[in-house]
Amino acid sequence: MGDKMSDILDYLLKVISGDGGTGAAFLLIAIGALVYERQRLLKVIDEKEAKIDKIMDDFIKGNFTLTQALTELKTVLAEIRGRLK
């Protein structure tokens, strides 16, 4: 991959150092592509953060439900223990 990147950089340097109009147009296209890619990545990050938030909410709700169930079970066991004495 390093060779591919160096080839791209060499090509960029040739285009920029050549005709000014071609270099400027190429830079505008490159900037546009980078802006598009940034927007796409931000969207992906937002989607992943939403999934993480849902997982955390589900975990918290599940943990709360488990705590309530264990508390009720403790109460029932205490009642049974009281009746057995």
N, C-alpha and C positions, 0 to 999 in steps of 0.2 A: 504494500500500500504506500510505502514511502516513495517508491519510484513513481507511482502514479501522481502523487502530490507534487513531487518536484517537476514532473512534466507539465502539470497544470500551472505551476508557478512560473516556469520558463515561458510557457505560452502567454501568460498574462503580461510578463515583462516585455515580451516581443510586441504584443498588441499595444501596450501603453506607450512604449518608446517609439513606435511607428507613427502613423498618421494620427494626429490629435483627435480628429472627429471619431475615428474608429475606436480609439482608446476610451474616449468619453462615453460613447454609446455602449461599449462593452461594460464599463464600470457601472453605468446606470442599470443595465440588465442584471449585473451581478448584485448590485444593491437591492434591486427589486426582488431577486431570488432569495436573498438573505432575509429581507423583511417578511416575505411569504413564509419561509421556513420558520422564522421566529414565531409568527402568528400560529402556525400549525403546532409547533411545540408547546406554546402556551395553552392551546386548546387541549392537547393531550395531557398536559400536567393538571389542568383543571378537572378533567374527567377522572384522572387517577386520584386526585385529592378528594373528589366527591365519593369515589368508591371506598377510600380509606375512612372517610367520615362515617359512611354507612356501616362499615365493619365495626368501627369503634362504638357507634350508637347501639348496634345489635349486641355487642359484647357487654356494654353497660346495662342494657335492659335484661339480658340473660343473667348477668351476675346479680342484679337486683331481684329478679324472680327466684333465683336459686337461694338467695339470702332469706327471702320471705318464706319459701318452702321449708328451709331448715329451721327457721324460727317456729313455724307452725308445728313441725314435727317434734321439736323440743317441748312445745306446750303439750302436745298429745302424749308424749312419753311421760311427762311429769304428771299428767292426770292419771295415766295408767298406773304409774308407780304409787301414786297416792291412794288409789283404789285397792291395790294389792296389799297395802300395809294394814 
